[in-house]
Amino acid sequence: MAKTTLSPIIAGTMNWGVWDKKLNTQEMIHLIHLCIENKITTFDHADIYGGYTTEAEFGKAFGESKISRDKLQLISKCGIQLSNCRDNKIKHYDYSKKYIIWSVENSLKNLKTDFLDVLLLHRPSPLMVADEIAEAVEKLKSDGKIVDFGLSNFTTSQTELIKSKTEISYNQIQFSATHHEPMLDGSLDYMQTHNIRPMSWNPLGTVFREDSDQTRRLKKLLAQLVEKYGVGSDTILLAWILKHPSNVFPVAGTVNIARIQALMKAVELNLDQQDWFAIWTESMGNEVA
């Protein structure tokens, strides 16, 4: 199976279901169509979203939408076992070969598809056995149930451990103007060195969620940049991520129609280098060294 090509911005589905927006089937169908019409063709899932319910709700909408499978790409994650679900007494991680394969097959059933374009391990476990993970991944690939494999929230050393046994194509991490540590701790350098594409969850950071000295500084600057570039603050924040040479895929979780229609403007917006550094400077609260 050929390597997957993902859209430059990925639609995050975490909030589509009972965890937040509680979209019904028709609303999900409309949203899937809207994303695809705006060239956002990749949808990011995890088995745990909605307490193990959102994948199936999306799958029902996808099935009824009659959209051809080759028009979109599906990502899902596995490994987190939520407490008070599936007879789990405590939240934990499971990366046994048996569980990874079962979880993928369950996601395929829920999403009404024969394969995942990308499977990610959701969070690292101290008990994960790299050889066992690799065996599961190679089996899933050979059976045509996944195309590409990657990680989520893994450090460079944890990534190196898994990469020593099987190919890693992606690592989904927290990265934004307000959470820029991956630029400094070696994470993005490592991914560039090893041809691993980063995905960024919460790409807008805390700019619109918190009132702090950091977010107030950024909002003041963003007001000037909005006037300069003629786009919204969220577009500028995504463009800031996209300018990084590691070629990050932002995972945008909005269900707002106007915002979805504006998301791809970030791909076309080339921030001036000094404006890029101005955003970083306001985030840090001091000039670069």
N, C-alpha and C positions, 0 to 999 in steps of 0.2 A: 504494500500500500504506500502511495506517495506521501511525502512529508506534507503536513498541513500548513496552509497559509492563513494566518489570523488577520482579522481587521485591525487597523492601527489603534483603534480604541475598542475596548471590550465592554459589553453590557453585563454588569453584575446583577444577579438575580436574588441575592440574599434577602432583600427587603420586599420582594414581590408578593410573598405569601403571608402566612399568619404572624410572622415575626414583625410585620410593619403594615404594609399597604393593603393586605388582604384582597388582592385583585381576584375577580371572578374569571371564569374561563374566557368570556368574550373580551374582557379588558386585557387579559394576557395576549389573546390573539391579536388585538389591535396594537399592543405594545411591541410584539414580535415583528409585525408588519412594519410598524413605524421605524424601528431600529434598522431593519434591512433596507427600507427605502432611503434611509440616511447613511447607508454604507457601513453600518455597525452590524456585522454579520456573525460575530463571535459572542457566545453567551456563556458566562461563567457560573457554574453551579458548585455545590458541595452536597454530599448526601445528607448532612445534618441540617441544612437550611429548613426553617419551619418545623424543626423537630422531626426531621425525616419525612416532610410532607411536600415541600415546594417542588422538588424534582417531578413528582407524579402530577402535580397540578400543571406545571409547565408542559409536561409530556402530553397531557390531555388536550391542552390548548394547541400545542404543535400538531398533534394528530388531526384535530378538527380544522386547523388552518389550511390544510392541503398544501402547505409550503414544501417544495422539494427539498430533500435532505441535503442535496449538493449546494443549496443556497445559503446554508449556515454552517457554523462550526460549534461544537459542544465541548466544553471543558467541565470536568467534575473532579471532586476531591474525595478522598476517603481516609480513614484512620482514626478519627475522633469518635469515641463511644460516649454519648451523652448519658448522664445519670438519669434515673427514672424513665429510661426508654430501653426497650429490648431486654428487660430484666437486669439492667446494669444498676448496681448499687452505688457506684461511684464513677465520676467522669474519668476516662482513661483513654489510652491509645492502643490500637491493635494493628500490627503490621505483619502478622503471620501470612504465609503464602495462601493458605486456605481462605482467610478473611479478605485479603485484597481481591482475590479472584471472585469470591462471592459478592463483595460489595460492588465491584464493577458490573457484574451480571445483573445485580439488583438495580443499579443506576440505568443500565440499558433498558431494562423492562419499564422502569418508571418514565424514562425520557422518550419512550417509543422509538428507539433507534437500534441499529445493529452494532454501532461502534461509537466510541468517544474519540474525538480528534486529539484531545489531550487528557491524560490522567495525572493528577497531582497528589502527592502525599500531603495531607493537610497541615500537620505539625510534627516536628521530630519527636521520637520517643527514645528515652535512654535504653529501652530494651529492644530496639529494632535490630534485626540481624540482616546485614547488607546482602549476604548470599541468598537469603530466603526472599527478600524483596526483589532481587534481580531475577530469581527463578519465576516469580509471579509475573513480573513485567514481561519477560521474554515469552512466557506462555500466552499472555494476553495479546502480545503483538503477533505471535505466530498464528494465533486463532483469529486474527483480524478484529479483535474486540477493542483495541486501542491503536492509535497511529503513533502518537508521541507521548513521552513520559517526562514528568518533571516533579518539582517539589514546591512546598509553600512554607515560608517562615523558617527555612533552614539556614544555619550559619555556613560560613565557607568550609569549616572543618567537617561539619555534618554532610555537606554536599560532596566534599572530596571522598568521604567514606562510601557514599552510595555510588558516586561516579566511578570508583575503582572497580565496580562490579557490573554496571550497566550504564547506558548512555543517558545523560541528563540534558534535556532541551530547554527547560524553563525553571525559574524559581520565582514564585509570587511572594513579594515582600511588602512591608509597609514602607512607602516612600512618598514624600510630598514636600512642599516648601516649608511646612512646619515640622516635618520629621525627615531631616536630610542626612541622618547618621550613615545610611548606606553608602554615601559618597565618601565618607571619611574612615569607615571601619574596614574597608577593603572588600566589601560585598560586591559592589558594582565593578570594581577593578577585576576581581576574580572571575565574575561572569563574562566580562569582555575577553579575558585571557583564554577562557575555556569555551567560548562560543555558546554560552547559555544566555537566553533572552530573559530579562527581568519582566515581570508583571508587577504593577503597583496597585495594592488595595488601599482604599481611602485616599485617592490621589489628590483630593482637595484639602486634606489635612484637617486642622481644627479652625481654619479661618472663619468659617460660617457657623461653627458650633460652640466656640468658647469666646469669652471676653477676657483677654489677658493683655499684658503689655505687648507681647509678640503679635497677637492678632490685630491689635489696634494699630501698631506700626505698619503691618502689612496692608490693612484696609486703607490706610491713608495713602500709601504708595499706589495701591491698585486703582484707587479713584483717579489718579493722574494717568495711569497706563490705560485705563478704559477709555479715557478721552483721547489719548494719543493713537491707540490702535483701532478704536471703534468696535470693540467686542466686549463681552462680559468678563467679569473678574474670574469666573470659573474657567472660561476659555483660556485666559492668560495663565492661570495656575497649571492647566494641563499642558500648555505650550512650554512652560518652564520645565516640566518633567520630560517632555518629548525632545527637548534640545540636548539632553544628556547623551553622550556618544554611545552609551550601552544599549540604546534603542529600546527604551522601556515601553511596554504596553500598559497604559492606564486602564484600570477596571472601574468604570463609572456606574454607580448604582442608582442614578436618578431615574424616576419614572415621569418626570415633568416633561411634557411634550415640547415646550419651547427650548428647554435645555438640551433635550435629545437632538433636536434639529440644529442646535448650535455646536454640538460636541466636535464634529469633524472640522470645524473652522480652526480648531487648535492644531490640527495636522498641517494646515496651510500657513499658519502664523509662525513666522521666524522672528522670535524676539531678538531685539538688538542685544549684543553681548553685554553692554553696560546695564541694560535693563534687567537682564538675567542676574547679573551680580548684585544689582540693587535689591532684588527680591531676596536673595540669599542674605545680604547684609542686614536687611530689616528683620528677617527671621532670626538671625543670630543676635541682633542688637549691638553689633559692632562691625567695624570694617574687617576685611580679610587681612591676614598677617602681612 
